[in-house]
Amino acid sequence: MSHYNSSPMATSRSGTNGLAVASLICGIVGLVFFSVILGPIAIVLGALGLRQVAVKGGAGLAKAGLVLGIIDVVLFVVLMVVAASSGGFSWYVGG
């Protein structure tokens, strides 16, 4: 009698590190939106992903997410310094 879905492919799991992937996604999205929030999240998730490399792999994804998170934070700080040196922020609404 054969078992339903007893093939080895049905029981195998992906070897991708979820924290590394999440770090990479937060780093990429943080370059465009919410860098002050997503940058530190990408850094933390990348560091945690690097700790799990021995078990789950994904060292490249974790390092990329970590670097992008750092770039997000540095970019935010640079933009804030430029905005502060040019007289602050101003919103123009209307015509």
Secondary structure, 3 states (H helix, E strand, C coil): CCCCCCCHHHHCCCCCCHHHHHHHHHHHHHCCCCHHHHHHHHHHHHHHHHHCHHHHCCHHHHHHHHHHHHHHHHHHHHHHHHHHHCCCCCCCCCC
